[in-house]
Amino acid sequence: MMMKRLVYAALVTALVAAAFLMGTGHGRRSAGAANGAAQRQVLYYVDPMNPTHTSDQPGLAPCGMKMEPVYADAAPGASGRGGLAAAPAGSVQVSPAKQQLIGVKLGVVEKKALGHTQRLLGRVVVDETRVYRLNATVNGWITKALPCASGSRVKRHEVLASFYSPDFLSAGQALIFALGSKDRAQATGQDTNLQNSRVTQFNVNVQQYVDALKNLGMGEMQVQEIIANRKLVPSINLTAPTDGVILTRNVSEGLRFEKGTELFRLADLGQVWILADAFENEAHWFKAGQPVTVSLPRQAGVLKATVSQAVPQFDSGSRTLKVRLEADNPDYALKPDMFVDVHVPVTLPETLVVSADAVLDAGQHQTVFVDRGQGVFEPRVVETGRRLGDQVEIVRGLMPGERVVISGNFLLDSESRMKLAAAATRKTEMVDPVCGMTVDPLKAKAKNCVSEYQGQTYYFCMDGCKRTFDDDPAGALKATAEKPADSSAALSHTGSDVRHP
């Protein structure tokens, strides 16, 4: 029984001692934290929901939240060896936990050669050198119109329509007469020089009449039919000059037409042109003979094309250059007026680049946030060049190896702008009453270069001016008042304007 009491007393004593030691350690830490907070100089208090609202005294903000202190060693522009104190105005400091919460990601500024495939919009047009217009060479009327409409595919020498014209009668009869004379001359069987010369002359006459019929619009097949049968054909067939597609049809049965009327228009779509829209700064990507690829939207497979020798034409409507590409189209997959995607391989020489997501474009200037370490991010204005895909060329403002924010920079930009706006409302330049220099009150407070005299606060640029003023405040103010007008104008803030804000 006695042994149990001794063990119980020992356990109680150990627990009491442990509690005492833990309380002592906690007290020391709390005291240390309190002393550290007390040693930091508070410049002012700020509303956490509205940084432009500040106060010299702690309390509650209009939103109901507690005013947060801003310390001298954390204020933008304050003196210090590192962290936010040494960063330029507008810099923000974000803890690692908050960085993870808002999704801050960093990228490295690199100097490298860019390889990229630029995608441009293109439109398919008919190759002008493969367009055929069937115009009437004589007056006449359509006797038969076959069912070949716009969009129909036709073969070479396929009959499209038939027409009658009296102009073919005389040329056809002359051809038949010349053929008969030639046959009679050859039938005599004489092999003399005179006979041979007569046959040669008949052959020349036959060829002239054949050419006359062709020039009037008769096809080769009908001409050969007349030569073979020695008979006139009742109607003239209008045939396709090549394999292709009918673009326009202007015929119907019984239609009278005059000489020069366009009856059909055909195009050989075995090869087409593609007009790619490129801006002025993109035209140098295209070199004559350069191979490019073409793809149809939402369709698999690509086609090959070649940049033409033609000079790009400027379109004032779209403000782009029309770069001509030539593409084979054996299966007629590319049709006139169809839109396609043109993929142009682009290679730039070695240059400084960052991720496109790192650049905040405000129109007249571009900004990136540079990692300064210790969770501090500096907003820096940069000059950008060309953009290729997800990479942007940096002309000025960054150095290779620097780390920039590529994700979450919009939130950093918002906080940076709020800090700059708050600093602008607080910043009131004062004048050193001893040397006359302009002084930032926040910096003067941070350096403890502030003195009180007769209810007024005076700010100094350095400790020497403060000591001079403290030794003889009245004399320093009198000397300031007796300075010339051009200097006193600069010192006019030594009165009521230099009171503590």
C-alpha positions in Angstrom: 0.0 0.0 0.0 2.8 2.4 0.9 4.6 1.5 -2.4 1.5 2.5 -4.4 1.3 5.9 -2.7 4.9 6.6 -3.4 4.5 5.7 -7.1 1.4 7.9 -7.3 3.1 10.8 -5.7 6.1 10.5 -8.1 3.7 10.6 -11.2 1.9 13.7 -9.9 5.2 15.4 -9.3 6.5 14.6 -12.8 3.3 15.9 -14.4 3.4 19.1 -12.5 7.0 19.7 -13.4 6.3 19.0 -17.1 3.4 21.4 -17.1 5.6 24.1 -15.5 8.4 23.7 -18.0 6.0 23.8 -21.0 4.3 26.9 -19.6 7.7 28.6 -19.1 8.8 27.8 -22.7 5.5 29.1 -24.1 5.8 32.2 -22.1 9.3 32.8 -23.3 8.2 32.4 -26.9 5.2 34.6 -26.4 7.3 37.2 -24.7 9.9 36.9 -27.5 7.2 37.4 -30.2 5.7 40.3 -28.3 9.1 41.9 -27.9 9.8 41.4 -31.6 6.5 43.0 -32.6 7.1 45.8 -30.2 10.6 46.5 -31.7 9.1 46.8 -35.2 8.0 50.4 -36.0 4.4 50.8 -37.1 4.0 53.5 -39.8 0.2 53.4 -40.1 -2.8 51.1 -40.1 -4.6 50.0 -43.2 -8.1 48.7 -44.0 -7.6 45.1 -45.2 -10.6 45.5 -47.6 -9.6 49.0 -48.8 -5.9 49.8 -48.9 -6.6 53.5 -49.6 -8.1 53.9 -46.2 -5.4 54.4 -43.6 -5.2 55.6 -40.0 -2.5 56.6 -37.5 -4.4 54.7 -34.8 -5.5 51.0 -34.5 -9.2 50.2 -34.5 -11.9 49.0 -36.7 -12.2 49.7 -40.4 -15.6 50.9 -41.9 -16.1 47.4 -43.1 -16.0 46.1 -39.5 -12.6 44.3 -39.8 -9.6 45.1 -37.6 -7.1 47.6 -39.1 -3.8 45.9 -39.9 -0.5 47.5 -39.1 2.1 48.4 -41.8 5.6 48.2 -40.4 8.5 50.3 -41.5 10.6 47.4 -42.6 7.8 46.1 -44.8 6.7 49.3 -46.5 7.5 49.7 -50.2 10.6 51.8 -50.5 11.7 51.4 -46.9 15.3 50.8 -46.1 16.4 47.2 -45.5 18.7 44.5 -46.6 16.2 42.3 -48.4 12.6 41.1 -48.8 9.8 43.5 -49.7 11.7 46.4 -48.1 14.3 46.4 -50.9 11.9 45.8 -53.7 10.6 48.5 -56.1 7.2 50.1 -55.6 4.3 47.9 -56.4 6.0 44.7 -55.3 4.0 42.2 -53.4 5.0 39.6 -50.9 3.1 36.3 -50.8 3.7 33.5 -48.4 4.3 30.0 -49.8 0.9 28.8 -48.4 -0.9 31.7 -50.2 1.1 31.0 -53.4 -0.2 27.5 -53.4 -3.7 28.7 -52.7 -3.9 31.1 -55.6 -1.9 28.8 -57.9 1.3 30.7 -58.5 3.6 29.0 -60.9 7.0 30.2 -62.0 8.8 29.9 -65.4 12.4 30.7 -66.4 13.4 33.3 -68.9 15.4 31.4 -71.7 17.4 32.4 -74.7 16.8 29.9 -77.4 15.9 29.5 -81.1 12.1 29.2 -81.6 10.6 26.6 -83.9 6.9 26.8 -84.4 4.1 26.0 -86.8 2.0 29.0 -87.5 -1.6 28.4 -88.4 -3.3 30.8 -90.9 -6.7 31.0 -92.5 -6.8 30.2 -96.2 -9.5 30.2 -98.9 -9.6 27.9 -101.9 -10.0 29.6 -105.3 -9.9 28.3 -108.9 -6.6 28.3 -110.7 -7.0 31.1 -113.2 -4.8 29.3 -115.7 -7.2 26.3 -115.7 -10.5 28.2 -116.4 -12.1 27.6 -119.8 -14.8 29.9 -121.2 -16.9 28.5 -124.1 -18.1 31.6 -126.0 -20.2 31.7 -129.1 -18.2 32.5 -132.2 -21.3 32.9 -134.4 -25.0 33.8 -134.1 -27.3 30.9 -133.6 -29.7 29.1 -131.3 -29.6 26.1 -129.0 -31.2 22.9 -130.5 -30.4 20.6 -127.6 -29.2 21.1 -124.0 -27.9 18.1 -122.1 -28.4 17.8 -118.3 -25.0 19.3 -117.4 -25.5 21.9 -114.8 -23.2 24.0 -112.5 -21.1 21.7 -110.4 -21.3 18.7 -112.8 -18.1 16.9 -113.5 -17.4 16.4 -117.2 -14.8 14.6 -119.3 -12.9 16.0 -122.2 -14.8 16.0 -125.5 -18.1 15.3 -123.6 -21.0 17.0 -125.4 -22.6 19.8 -123.3 -25.1 21.2 -125.8 -25.9 21.4 -129.6 -26.7 24.5 -131.6 -27.5 25.5 -135.2 -25.9 28.3 -137.2 -26.1 29.0 -140.9 -22.5 30.2 -140.9 -21.3 26.6 -140.8 -23.1 25.7 -144.1 -20.7 27.5 -146.5 -17.6 26.3 -144.6 -18.9 22.7 -144.5 -19.8 22.7 -148.2 -16.4 24.1 -149.1 -14.7 21.3 -147.1 -16.8 18.6 -148.8 -16.1 20.1 -152.3 -12.3 20.2 -151.5 -12.4 16.6 -150.3 -14.2 15.5 -153.6 -11.6 17.3 -155.7 -8.8 15.6 -153.8 -10.5 12.2 -154.3 -10.9 12.7 -158.0 -7.3 13.8 -158.4 -6.0 10.8 -156.6 -8.3 8.5 -158.6 -6.6 9.2 -161.9 -3.6 7.2 -160.8 -1.1 9.3 -162.7 2.2 9.8 -161.0 3.5 12.9 -162.5 4.9 16.1 -161.0 1.8 18.0 -162.1 -0.5 15.5 -160.5 1.5 15.5 -157.2 1.4 19.3 -157.1 -2.4 19.3 -157.6 -2.9 16.8 -154.7 -0.7 18.8 -152.5 -2.8 21.9 -153.3 -6.0 20.0 -152.5 -4.5 18.9 -149.1 -3.8 22.6 -148.3 -7.4 23.6 -149.3 -8.8 20.8 -147.1 -6.7 21.9 -144.1 -7.9 25.5 -144.6 -11.5 24.5 -144.5 -11.0 22.3 -141.5 -9.4 25.2 -139.7 -12.3 27.4 -140.7 -14.8 25.0 -139.2 -12.8 24.7 -136.0 -12.5 28.5 -135.7 -16.3 28.8 -136.0 -16.6 26.4 -133.1 -16.9 22.9 -134.4 -15.1 20.2 -132.4 -12.5 17.9 -133.7 -14.8 14.8 -133.6 -17.4 16.4 -135.8 -14.8 17.6 -138.3 -13.5 14.1 -138.6 -17.1 12.9 -139.0 -17.6 15.2 -142.0 -14.3 14.1 -143.5 -15.3 10.4 -143.1 -18.9 10.7 -144.3 -18.6 13.5 -146.8 -21.9 14.9 -145.3 -22.8 18.0 -143.4 -23.9 17.6 -139.8 -27.3 19.1 -138.8 -26.2 20.7 -135.5 -22.9 21.7 -134.0 -21.9 20.0 -130.7 -20.5 22.1 -127.9 -17.9 19.9 -126.1 -15.8 20.2 -123.0 -12.2 21.1 -123.7 -10.8 19.3 -120.7 -11.8 17.3 -117.6 -13.2 19.5 -115.0 -16.3 21.0 -113.3 -18.9 23.2 -114.8 -18.9 26.6 -113.0 -21.7 28.4 -115.0 -24.3 27.3 -117.6 -26.1 29.8 -119.7 -28.0 27.6 -122.2 -31.5 26.2 -122.6 -33.3 24.6 -125.6 -34.4 27.2 -128.1 -32.2 29.9 -126.7 -31.0 32.4 -129.3 -27.5 33.8 -128.8 -25.3 36.2 -130.4 -21.6 36.1 -131.2 -19.5 36.5 -128.1 -22.1 35.1 -125.6 -20.6 33.0 -122.8 -22.4 29.6 -122.9 -20.4 27.6 -120.4 -17.5 28.1 -118.0 -15.5 25.2 -116.8 -12.6 24.8 -114.5 -10.0 22.1 -114.1 -9.9 21.5 -110.3 -7.1 19.0 -110.4 -4.9 21.8 -109.1 -6.2 24.8 -107.2 -5.0 28.0 -105.5 -5.2 28.8 -101.8 -5.1 32.4 -100.7 -3.7 32.6 -97.2 -4.3 35.7 -95.1 -1.1 37.0 -93.5 -0.4 40.3 -91.7 2.4 42.5 -92.9 4.8 41.2 -90.2 4.1 37.6 -91.2 4.7 37.8 -94.9 8.4 37.1 -94.6 7.6 33.6 -93.4 6.6 32.7 -96.9 9.3 31.9 -99.4 8.7 31.0 -103.1 8.7 27.2 -103.4 8.4 26.6 -99.7 6.3 23.6 -98.8 3.4 24.0 -96.4 0.6 21.8 -95.3 -3.2 22.3 -95.6 -5.9 20.7 -93.5 -9.7 20.9 -93.6 -11.5 22.0 -90.4 -12.8 19.1 -88.4 -11.4 16.6 -90.9 -8.5 14.2 -90.7 -5.6 14.2 -93.1 -3.5 16.9 -94.6 -2.6 18.1 -98.1 0.6 19.4 -99.5 0.9 22.9 -101.0 3.7 25.1 -102.3 4.1 28.8 -102.0 3.7 30.4 -105.5 6.1 32.7 -107.2 3.4 35.3 -107.4 3.8 38.5 -105.3 1.3 38.6 -102.4 -1.5 41.0 -103.0 -2.8 43.4 -100.3 -6.5 43.3 -99.4 -7.7 46.6 -98.1 -10.9 45.1 -96.7 -9.3 42.6 -94.4 -6.0 44.5 -94.1 -4.1 41.4 -94.8 -1.8 40.1 -97.6 -3.1 37.3 -99.8 -0.3 34.8 -100.2 -0.9 32.4 -103.1 -0.4 28.7 -102.5 -0.6 26.0 -105.2 -2.0 22.6 -104.2 -2.8 19.4 -106.1 -6.4 18.3 -105.8 -6.7 14.9 -107.4 -9.9 13.9 -105.5 -11.5 17.3 -105.6 -11.4 17.5 -101.8 -10.7 21.2 -102.1 -13.6 23.1 -103.6 -13.8 26.8 -104.6 -14.5 29.2 -101.7 -13.8 26.5 -99.1 -11.9 27.7 -96.0 -8.9 25.7 -94.9 -6.2 25.9 -92.2 -2.7 26.6 -93.5 0.2 25.4 -91.4 3.5 27.2 -92.0 6.7 26.1 -90.4 8.5 29.0 -88.8 12.0 29.1 -87.3 13.4 32.2 -85.6 17.0 32.8 -84.6 18.1 32.6 -80.9 16.3 35.1 -78.9 15.0 35.8 -75.3 11.6 34.2 -74.7 9.1 33.6 -71.9 5.8 31.9 -71.7 3.0 33.9 -73.2 1.0 33.5 -69.9 3.7 35.5 -68.1 2.9 38.7 -70.0 0.1 41.0 -68.8 -0.8 43.1 -71.8 -2.4 46.4 -70.9 -2.3 47.8 -74.4 0.4 50.5 -74.2 2.7 48.5 -72.0 3.3 44.9 -71.0 4.2 43.7 -67.5 5.6 40.6 -66.0 6.1 39.7 -62.3 9.7 38.7 -61.5 10.5 36.5 -58.5 12.9 38.4 -56.2 13.0 35.6 -53.6 11.5 35.4 -50.1 8.1 35.4 -51.6 8.5 38.9 -53.1 7.3 39.5 -56.7 8.4 42.6 -58.6 6.2 44.1 -61.4 8.4 44.9 -64.3 7.5 46.6 -67.6 9.0 44.8 -70.6 9.1 45.3 -74.4 7.8 42.3 -76.3 8.5 41.2 -79.9 7.0 38.4 -81.9 4.7 35.8 -80.5 4.9 32.2 -81.7 2.4 29.9 -80.1 2.8 29.9 -76.3 6.1 31.8 -76.4 6.7 35.5 -76.5 10.0 37.2 -77.6 11.3 39.7 -75.0 13.2 42.6 -76.5 13.9 44.5 -73.3 13.3 44.2 -69.6 14.4 40.7 -68.6 17.7 38.8 -68.3 18.2 35.1 -69.0 17.7 32.9 -66.0 15.3 35.2 -64.2 12.2 33.5 -62.8 8.8 35.0 -63.7 5.2 34.2 -62.7 3.3 32.3 -65.4 0.2 31.4 -63.4 -1.7 33.5 -60.8 -0.2 36.8 -62.0 -3.6 38.4 -62.4 -4.1 38.2 -58.7 -0.6 39.5 -58.0 -1.3 42.4 -60.4 -4.5 43.3 -58.6 -2.7 43.4 -55.2 0.2 45.4 -56.8 -2.2 48.0 -58.2 -4.0 48.3 -54.8 -0.7 48.8 -53.1 0.4 51.5 -55.6 -3.0 53.2 -55.2 -2.7 53.2 -51.4 0.8 54.5 -51.5 -0.2 57.3 -53.9 -2.9 58.5 -51.4 -0.4 58.4 -48.5 2.6 59.8 -50.2 3.0 63.5 -49.4 6.4 64.9 -50.1 7.8 67.1 -47.3 10.8 69.5 -47.2 13.8 69.2 -45.0 13.8 72.5 -43.0 17.7 72.3 -42.7 18.9 71.5 -46.3 15.7 72.2 -48.2 15.6 68.7 -49.9 12.3 67.0 -50.7 11.7 64.1 -48.2 9.4 61.1 -48.3 7.7 60.9 -44.8 7.7 57.1 -44.9 11.4 56.9 -45.6 12.1 59.5 -43.0 10.1 57.6 -40.4 11.9 54.4 -41.3 15.2 56.0 -40.7 14.0 57.7 -37.5 14.7 61.2 -39.1 11.7 62.9 -37.5 11.5 65.6 -34.9 8.7 67.4 -33.0 8.8 71.1 -32.3 6.0 73.3 -31.0 3.4 70.8 -32.0 4.6 70.3 -35.5 6.4 67.3 -37.1 9.5 67.9 -39.3 11.1 65.3 -41.6 14.8 65.1 -42.5 16.7 63.5 -45.3 19.5 62.3 -43.0 20.6 62.1 -39.4 23.0 65.1 -39.8 20.1 67.4 -40.7 18.1 66.1 -37.8 20.9 66.7 -35.3 21.4 70.2 -36.6 17.7 70.9 -36.1 17.5 69.3 -32.7 20.5 71.4 -31.5 18.7 74.7 -32.3 15.2 74.4 -33.8 14.4 78.1 -33.7 17.7 79.0 -35.4 17.2 76.4 -38.1 13.7 77.6 -38.9 14.8 81.3 -38.8 17.6 80.5 -41.3 15.1 78.8 -43.5 12.8 81.8 -43.5 15.7 84.2 -44.4 16.7 82.2 -47.5 16.0 83.8 -51.0 12.6 83.6 -52.5 13.4 80.9 -55.0 14.6 78.7 -52.1 11.8 79.7 -49.7 9.3 78.7 -52.3 10.7 75.2 -52.1 10.6 75.3 -48.3 7.0 76.6 -48.0 5.9 73.2 -46.6 7.8 73.8 -43.3 4.6 75.3 -41.9 1.3 73.7 -41.4 1.7 71.5 -44.5 4.4 69.4 -42.8 2.2 68.2 -40.0 1.9 64.6 -39.4 -0.6 63.3 -41.9 
